[in-house]
């Protein structure tokens, strides 16, 4: 009789442990995203790289800094230099190549992304101003140093310089590739 009671207690303990661990470790449940967004992003990369190398370079180095430009980013300017400080988090849910266009010694890549914003930086206190900017990449405008301001960063820098503000917060609202190295973007800038 004692063994039956002990066996029942062990079975009950195991059952209780299983139920508790299911709620504590939700491996089978899907997470609710805090803010899924579909966006198209562009990069200008050295055209001598293979497509596989370009994609790896893009994913490891360019994607995180470029994606930060789509979130509210604090900025400050000093003479010709613009500094950015982003506090946000995201997870790339899906990434699909949408464009690969030769631009002389460089290639413009476009990707459609679905991102889940997991930590959104604070928006400006007041309604931001909107700036429509245009810029282009050509053999004469791309620096030989190898450091190319990517389209989203270029959009931010162009709008910030146009605004004349020494500091504030900014983000790229949208960006479009017009072909032949030309881009058009809407940038929001606030205090």
Buried (B, 14 or more C-beta within 10 A) or exposed (E): EEEEEEEEEEEEEEEEEEEEEEEEEEEEEEEEBEEEBEBBBBBBBBBEBEEEEBBEBBEEEBBEEBBBBBBBBBBBBEEEEBEBEBEBEBEBEEBEEBBBBEBEEBBBBBBBBBBBBEEBBEBBEEEBBEBEBEBEBEEEEBEEEEEBBBBBBBBBBBBBBEBEBEEBBBBBBEBBBEEEBBBBBBBBBBE
